[in-house]
Amino acid sequence: MIEFLKSILVIVKILQDIKVLLERWEASREGVVVQDAVVWIDASDVKRLLNVSDATIYRRRTEGAWVCRKVGGKWFYLKSSL
């Protein structure tokens, strides 16, 4: 009986670890906003995707080169416009 309970505790610990990993994965994906099959990405994703600096992102945004929207104090860029 004690071995069975130890096995259950191990399984519970594994499930907790999986939950933490899924929460981290979901948090990392929050930068992507999908709306009506249109993909909006945040500045960190633009930097990673295009390998550009913050200054380049700012300059391209102010030039109007990319379609972007500010939502809750954070800029999002239409991926197809990059």
C-alpha positions as a printed Julia matrix, in Angstrom:
82×3 Matrix{Float64}:
  0.0    0.0     0.0
  2.82   2.4     0.85
  4.5    1.73   -2.51
  1.22   2.5    -4.25
  0.93   5.86   -2.44
  4.54   6.7    -3.32
  3.75   5.95   -6.96
  0.72   8.24   -6.81
  2.85  11.04   -5.33
  5.4   10.63   -8.14
  2.62  10.84  -10.73
  1.2   13.96   -9.07
  4.65  15.59   -9.1
  5.08  14.76  -12.81
  1.65  16.24  -13.59
  2.53  19.41  -11.67
  5.77  19.71  -13.67
  3.82  19.27  -16.91
  1.37  21.96  -15.82
  4.22  24.4   -15.12
  5.79  23.67  -18.52
  2.46  24.19  -20.29
  1.89  27.49  -18.48
  5.37  28.69  -19.5
  4.75  27.63  -23.08
  1.41  29.42  -23.14
  2.97  32.57  -21.66
  5.64  32.55  -24.36
  2.93  32.33  -27.02
  0.97  35.32  -25.69
  2.96  37.58  -27.98
  0.98  36.26  -30.91
 -2.54  37.6   -31.34
 -4.73  35.88  -33.91
 -7.85  37.65  -35.07
 -9.88  36.61  -38.11
 -6.96  34.6   -39.56
 -4.77  37.72  -39.35
 -1.61  37.34  -37.29
 -0.37  40.19  -35.14
  2.99  39.87  -33.38
  4.63  41.99  -30.72
  7.97  43.82  -30.95
  9.98  41.01  -29.38
  8.7   38.6   -32.03
  9.51  41.13  -34.78
 13.05  41.46  -33.42
 13.47  37.71  -33.36
 11.88  37.14  -36.76
 13.75  39.88  -38.64
 16.86  40.12  -36.44
 16.49  43.9   -36.04
 16.97  46.32  -33.15
 14.43  48.31  -31.16
 15.53  51.43  -33.03
 14.76  49.8   -36.39
 11.33  48.75  -35.2
 10.62  52.29  -33.95
 11.88  53.86  -37.17
  9.85  51.54  -39.41
  6.75  52.14  -37.27
  7.07  55.94  -37.42
  7.74  55.79  -41.17
  4.49  53.88  -41.59
  6.3   51.03  -43.29
  4.54  48.39  -41.22
  0.89  48.06  -40.25
  0.76  48.32  -36.48
 -1.66  48.93  -33.62
 -1.16  49.86  -30.01
 -3.16  47.71  -27.62
 -2.98  48.36  -23.9
  0.33  50.21  -24.18
  1.96  47.52  -26.3
  2.6   47.68  -30.04
  1.54  44.83  -32.3
  2.56  44.45  -35.94
  0.68  42.78  -38.75
  2.94  39.9   -39.67
  2.04  40.01  -43.36
  3.19  43.68  -43.54
  6.71  43.0   -42.33
